[in-house]
């Protein structure tokens, strides 16, 4: 049965009163840019690795 109340498992601790602050648009944009750079770097590294493997296979033939 749900009562709609929050039951605290740790009664000695107070529940946070205010919600955590949301990051600014500038911070979100910077994070997305950094994630895109990391994604592009990893993709390029995988592509170079595949090309090197193909090159090694074809030079062995």
N, C-alpha and C positions, 0 to 999 in steps of 0.2 A: 504494500500500500504506500503510495507516494503522498506526502503531505505538502510538498511544495516548499519545504524549508531546507536550508543547508545544515546538515548535521556535522559538526566539527569532530574529527577523530582525535584531535589534540586540543582539548579545551583550554590548556594553559596558553596557547598561542592565539593572538588576535588575527582575525581575517583582515586581509588588506582592504582599506577603505576606498582608495581610488584606483582606477584602472592604470596599468602601466602606460607610459607616454608612447604615442605612436612615433615612429621615425619620420623625419621631415622628408619632403619630396626630393630634396637634394641628396639626402643620404640613400634613399631608395634608388634614385637614378645612378648614384655612384656604385652601389652594390650590384645593380643589374649590369652596368658597364664592366665591372670587374668579373662578374660571372661569365659574361659574353667573351671577354678576353681569355679567361681560363679555358672555356669551352673551345674556342678557336685554336688555342695553343695545343690542347690535347688532341683535337681532331687532326691538326697538321702533323703532330708527332706520330700519330698512328698511320697517317697516309705515307709519311716518309719511311716508316718502318716497313710497311707493305711493299713499297717500291724497292727498298733495299733487299728485301727477301726475294722478290721476283727477279731482281738483277742477279742475285747470287745463284738462284736456281737456273736461270738461263745461261749464266757463264759456266755452270757445271755440265751442261748438255754437250 
